[in-house]
Amino acid sequence: MPDLVGPLPGPRSRAVRAREHRVLYRGTSEHLAPIVLARKSGFVVEDLDGNLLLDMASASASVPLGACHPRLVEAAITALRR
């Protein structure tokens, strides 16, 4: 399922990481992954540059719930609207 359309990290991910270095505390996340994620569905993540990758780092607490399960998304939207 991985589909690389360009280098890792791509230019958009590198640009965001460069901005993070200017405004965020160093060491917050760049050691976890050099890419910046745009979306996730199931076990696939897509970075800002359109590369599709297998998600090998999901938080263990969210794994039993699944990624973007429609009922969980709706519950989150409802809670945010309150």
Secondary structure, 3 states (H helix, E strand, C coil): CCECCCCCCCHHHHHHHHHHHHHCCCCCCCCCCCCCEEEEECCEEEECCCCEEECCCCCCCCHHHCCCCHHHHHHHHHHHHC
